[in-house]
Amino acid sequence: MLSEFKQFILKGDVVSLSTGVLIGAAFGKVVDGFTGGIVKPLLGAMGGDPNISLKAGIFDLGMVINAIIAFLITAAVIFFVIVKPYNMLMARVKRDAPAPAPAAPSAEVLLLTEIRDSLKNR
């Protein structure tokens, strides 16, 4: 049962999917920051929200920059904690795996070899 779980976890699809989910969640924060810091104030300045303070400007770029920095930090942590060790493990597994046996020659190759050998012996 433990070996089946190990095979399941080491499949590329599982790691890729989990990494994608984490990156997607982090990117959601960037979208929220962009929406809250740029789109909503822009819509408010056009008359959609009367509570916009124009004294400090209509854009909150700090919110967007903070969301982008948080995304980059999350992506770096995911890369160095999940993706990089996984890639090293897969390279080690492939390196340690026995090489496949060479394929047997086809019937045509065997026949041509036999003809060549018989011509040599003449």
Rosetta blueprint (number, residue, H / E / L):
1 M L
2 L H
3 S H
4 E H
5 F H
6 K H
7 Q H
8 F H
9 I H
10 L L
11 K L
12 G H
13 D H
14 V H
15 V H
16 S H
17 L H
18 S H
19 T H
20 G H
21 V H
22 L H
23 I H
24 G H
25 A H
26 A H
27 F H
28 G H
29 K H
30 V H
31 V H
32 D H
33 G H
34 F H
35 T H
36 G H
37 G H
38 I H
39 V H
40 K H
41 P H
42 L H
43 L H
44 G H
45 A H
46 M L
47 G L
48 G L
49 D L
50 P L
51 N L
52 I L
53 S L
54 L L
55 K L
56 A L
57 G L
58 I L
59 F L
60 D L
61 L H
62 G H
63 M H
64 V H
65 I H
66 N H
67 A H
68 I H
69 I H
70 A H
71 F H
72 L H
73 I H
74 T H
75 A H
76 A H
77 V H
78 I H
79 F H
80 F H
81 V H
82 I H
83 V H
84 K H
85 P H
86 Y H
87 N H
88 M H
89 L H
90 M H
91 A H
92 R H
93 V H
94 K H
95 R H
96 D H
97 A L
98 P L
99 A L
100 P L
101 A L
102 P L
103 A L
104 A L
105 P L
106 S L
107 A H
108 E H
109 V H
110 L H
111 L H
112 L H
113 T H
114 E H
115 I H
116 R H
117 D H
118 S H
119 L H
120 K H
121 N H
122 R L
